Amino acid sequence: MLDGEAIQAALLAASGEVQALMNHLGLAARSAPATKLAFEDDLRTSLRKALQFGRAELVSVESSLANTGPLSHPTDVVVGAKSKVPQLAIEVQWHPRGEDHGGFAGGALEDVVKMAVARTKGLVEQGAVLVAAPARFWRWLPGFAEDRAGFELLDPDPDSPASVKSSFLAEGAWDFVFAAGMDPELPERLWSSVLGGAEVRAPWAEMELRLLDVKGLGPARAVRS
């Protein structure tokens, strides 16, 4: 498991690289139409480089944690280890322009479930989800989460972790998670806390990055028949 300060340093370094790119594109956009770039890919690449710095173990992007199920789908950033179990796995969610907040939050929460399962199954020592979204999303999220179980995991208090029973996933709104192959037996509770944060403020866009530590608590229970 990586030291928290090392993870925060990598996050700050990655956000700095993305901000430099945004500054350049913001200035260029004044004289010519700017090309739409996949900033999520840029952030993922910058994060990989920052985590690799000074490290002997390989840091990879789009690596699978398992051979079957949703954990076989590529994970954005994986920090290897001398053992077979990676030290850290991070899923990255970048809020695209024009997408509704609810749809984005649902996708981010799906990644939280994935990382919690990965830790519960012992496929990674530490799992995290990096959520990059504009300020308007973070202002909207607390009110949305008040009436909908599970979404508080995306907005834990910096001084207090968030925890919720995984049974909320039995609702039909979460069919898409299990349609992708998620194991219906999940840890009794899902848990998240803030590992670090950073801001990107540039002429091109303004984003707030929050890195969430994720894990499952308690024995596995079937949330779907």
NORJOQUI-V304685 format. One record per backbone hydrogen bond with DSSP energy under -1.0 kcal/mol. NH is the residue of the N-H (numbers start at 0). CO is the residue of the C=O. If there is no record, write none. Layout:
nh:NH co:CO
nh:NH co:CO
This chain:
nh:6 co:2
nh:7 co:3
nh:8 co:4
nh:9 co:5
nh:10 co:6
nh:11 co:7
nh:12 co:8
nh:13 co:9
nh:14 co:10
nh:15 co:11
nh:16 co:12
nh:17 co:13
nh:18 co:14
nh:19 co:15
nh:20 co:16
nh:21 co:17
nh:22 co:18
nh:23 co:19
nh:24 co:20
nh:25 co:21
nh:26 co:22
nh:27 co:23
nh:28 co:24
nh:29 co:26
nh:30 co:27
nh:31 co:27
nh:38 co:36
nh:41 co:37
nh:42 co:38
nh:43 co:39
nh:44 co:40
nh:45 co:41
nh:46 co:42
nh:47 co:43
nh:48 co:44
nh:49 co:45
nh:50 co:46
nh:51 co:47
nh:52 co:48
nh:54 co:51
nh:59 co:77
nh:61 co:75
nh:62 co:74
nh:64 co:70
nh:65 co:70
nh:71 co:68
nh:72 co:69
nh:74 co:62
nh:76 co:89
nh:77 co:59
nh:78 co:87
nh:79 co:57
nh:86 co:78
nh:87 co:78
nh:88 co:125
nh:89 co:76
nh:90 co:127
nh:92 co:129
nh:94 co:131
nh:98 co:95
nh:103 co:99
nh:104 co:100
nh:105 co:101
nh:106 co:102
nh:107 co:103
nh:108 co:104
nh:109 co:105
nh:110 co:106
nh:111 co:107
nh:112 co:108
nh:113 co:109
nh:114 co:110
nh:115 co:111
nh:116 co:112
nh:117 co:113
nh:118 co:114
nh:119 co:115
nh:120 co:116
nh:121 co:118
nh:122 co:117
nh:124 co:85
nh:127 co:88
nh:128 co:211
nh:129 co:90
nh:130 co:209
nh:131 co:92
nh:132 co:207
nh:136 co:133
nh:137 co:133
nh:138 co:134
nh:139 co:135
nh:140 co:136
nh:143 co:139
nh:144 co:140
nh:145 co:141
nh:150 co:147
nh:152 co:149
nh:153 co:150
nh:154 co:151
nh:159 co:156
nh:161 co:191
nh:163 co:189
nh:165 co:187
nh:167 co:164
nh:168 co:165
nh:169 co:166
nh:170 co:167
nh:173 co:170
nh:174 co:171
nh:176 co:173
nh:178 co:174
nh:180 co:177
nh:181 co:176
nh:185 co:220
nh:187 co:218
nh:188 co:216
nh:189 co:163
nh:190 co:214
nh:191 co:161
nh:192 co:212
nh:194 co:210
nh:195 co:210
nh:197 co:208
nh:199 co:206
nh:201 co:204
nh:206 co:199
nh:207 co:132
nh:208 co:197
nh:209 co:130
nh:210 co:195
nh:211 co:128
nh:212 co:192
nh:213 co:126
nh:214 co:190
nh:216 co:188
nh:220 co:185
nh:222 co:183
